Amino acid sequence: MNAEEKQRFADLAKAVAERRDQEAFAVLFDYFAPRLKSWLLRQRMSSGEAEELVQEVMIVLWHKAEFYNAARSSLSTWLFRIARNRRIDLQRRARTRTLDEADPALQPVAENGADEILANDDRDAHVRAAVSQLPEEQQEMLRAAFFLGQSHSQIAEATGLPLGTVKSRIRLAFGKLRKVLEAESA
């Protein structure tokens, strides 16, 4: 593009900015739209996506022509930069929408086999037996904390015991459970 053409396009953009000159816009559209589309197709966009993006770029020209500064760049550079930025935005949005099928969070949970179910049942029975050997007040603290999901403060409030006592009983219960379970597994 020679200096004469650059100036002509700058003048047409100025006419669009100042007077919303439809004829000037039509000339710019007829010249730049096919070139933008061709460039976008070379950037591996589908024909439909390229046409939509060209429409967006030309709408930007219509609505924001006053932001074009002929002293800083040619109109061609300005329009292609807008197209490039919009294409990058589209690609980023497309990447965030695609799901990674290998993501473990999206995989179905594997069903436990018979051996694993029996092992879990045996472990649960051992834990229940060990818990039944604890003093009643420690059993209550464990039930409240782990089966009812209560915090130590909530247990203290419900039982009327000091918070330190609740924490101590739970800590003692864990210590006794550990000893019983370790003795059984040895």
C-alpha positions in Angstrom: 0.0 0.0 0.0 1.5 3.3 -1.0 1.5 6.6 0.8 -1.4 7.9 -1.3 -3.6 5.0 -0.5 -2.8 5.2 3.2 -3.8 8.9 3.2 -7.0 8.1 1.3 -8.0 5.4 3.8 -7.1 7.7 6.7 -9.4 10.4 5.2 -12.2 7.9 4.7 -11.8 6.8 8.4 -11.9 10.4 9.4 -15.2 10.9 7.4 -16.7 7.9 9.2 -15.6 9.2 12.6 -16.8 12.8 12.1 -19.9 12.4 9.9 -20.8 8.7 10.0 -20.2 8.8 6.3 -21.8 5.6 4.9 -20.2 5.9 1.5 -16.8 6.2 3.1 -17.5 3.2 5.3 -18.7 1.2 2.3 -15.4 1.8 0.5 -13.4 0.8 3.5 -15.6 -2.3 4.1 -15.3 -3.4 0.4 -11.5 -3.0 0.6 -10.6 -4.4 4.0 -13.3 -7.1 4.7 -12.0 -9.6 2.1 -8.4 -9.0 3.1 -9.2 -9.5 6.8 -11.1 -12.6 6.1 -8.3 -14.0 3.9 -5.8 -13.3 6.7 -8.1 -14.9 9.3 -8.5 -18.0 7.2 -4.7 -18.3 7.0 -4.8 -18.2 10.8 -6.8 -21.5 10.7 -10.2 -20.0 11.5 -13.2 -21.5 9.9 -14.9 -19.5 7.2 -18.0 -18.8 9.4 -15.8 -17.6 12.4 -13.7 -15.5 10.1 -16.8 -13.8 8.6 -18.2 -13.1 12.1 -14.9 -11.7 13.3 -14.6 -9.5 10.2 -18.1 -8.1 10.9 -17.0 -7.3 14.5 -13.8 -5.5 13.3 -15.8 -3.5 10.8 -18.4 -2.6 13.5 -15.5 -1.4 15.6 -14.4 0.8 12.7 -18.0 2.2 12.4 -18.4 2.9 16.1 -14.9 3.8 17.1 -13.3 5.4 14.1 -12.5 8.5 16.2 -9.9 6.4 18.1 -7.9 5.7 14.9 -4.8 8.0 14.8 -3.3 8.2 11.3 -0.1 9.6 12.8 0.5 6.4 14.8 -0.3 3.8 12.2 -2.0 3.1 8.9 -5.7 2.2 8.9 -4.7 -1.3 7.7 -2.4 -1.8 10.7 -5.1 -0.6 13.1 -7.8 -2.9 11.6 -5.5 -6.0 11.5 -4.4 -5.4 15.1 -8.1 -5.3 16.2 -8.7 -8.5 14.2 -5.7 -10.2 15.8 -6.7 -9.2 19.3 -10.3 -10.4 18.7 -9.0 -13.7 17.3 -6.8 -14.2 20.4 -9.8 -13.5 22.6 -11.9 -16.0 20.8 -9.2 -18.7 21.1 -8.8 -18.0 24.8 -12.6 -18.3 25.4 -12.6 -21.5 23.4 -9.8 -23.0 25.5 -11.6 -22.2 28.7 -14.8 -23.9 27.4 -13.2 -27.2 26.4 -13.2 -29.9 29.0 -10.1 -32.0 29.6 -11.6 -35.5 29.3 -8.5 -36.9 31.1 -9.2 -34.7 34.2 -9.5 -37.1 37.2 -12.4 -35.0 38.5 -14.4 -35.9 35.4 -13.7 -39.6 35.5 -16.3 -42.0 37.0 -15.4 -43.3 40.4 -14.1 -46.9 40.0 -16.3 -49.4 41.8 -14.7 -51.3 44.6 -14.0 -54.9 43.9 -15.2 -57.7 46.3 -11.7 -57.9 47.9 -11.7 -54.2 48.7 -15.2 -54.3 50.0 -14.4 -57.2 52.4 -11.2 -55.4 53.5 -13.1 -52.2 54.2 -15.8 -54.1 56.1 -13.1 -55.8 58.2 -11.3 -52.5 58.9 -14.7 -50.9 59.9 -15.4 -53.8 62.2 -12.0 -53.4 63.9 -12.5 -49.7 64.3 -16.0 -50.2 65.8 -14.7 -52.9 68.2 -11.8 -50.5 69.2 -14.2 -47.6 69.8 -16.5 -49.8 71.9 -13.5 -50.4 74.3 -13.2 -46.7 75.0 -14.8 -45.0 78.0 -18.4 -43.8 77.3 -17.5 -40.1 77.5 -14.7 -40.5 74.9 -17.1 -42.5 72.6 -19.6 -39.6 72.8 -16.9 -37.1 71.9 -15.8 -39.1 68.9 -19.4 -39.6 67.7 -20.2 -35.9 68.0 -17.0 -34.8 66.3 -16.8 -37.4 63.5 -20.2 -38.7 62.9 -22.3 -35.6 63.6 -19.6 -33.2 62.3 -19.7 -30.9 65.3 -16.7 -28.7 66.1 -15.0 -28.9 69.5 -16.7 -25.7 70.5 -20.1 -27.0 69.6 -19.5 -30.2 71.6 -18.4 -28.2 74.6 -21.5 -26.1 74.4 -23.8 -29.1 74.0 -22.2 -31.1 76.9 -21.5 -28.2 79.2 -17.9 -29.2 79.4 -14.9 -26.8 79.1 -13.4 -26.7 75.6 -10.1 -28.0 76.9 -11.8 -31.1 78.4 -13.5 -31.9 75.1 -10.2 -31.6 73.2 -8.4 -33.7 75.8 -11.0 -36.5 75.7 -10.8 -36.6 71.9 -7.0 -36.7 72.0 -7.0 -39.5 74.6 -9.6 -41.4 72.6 -7.3 -41.2 69.5 -4.3 -42.4 71.5 -6.2 -45.4 72.9 -7.7 -46.2 69.4 -4.2 -46.2 67.9 -2.9 -48.6 70.6 -5.8 -51.0 70.2 -5.6 -51.0 66.4 -1.8 -51.4 66.3 -2.0 -54.3 68.7 -4.7 -56.0 66.5 -2.7 -55.6 63.3 0.5 -57.0 64.9 
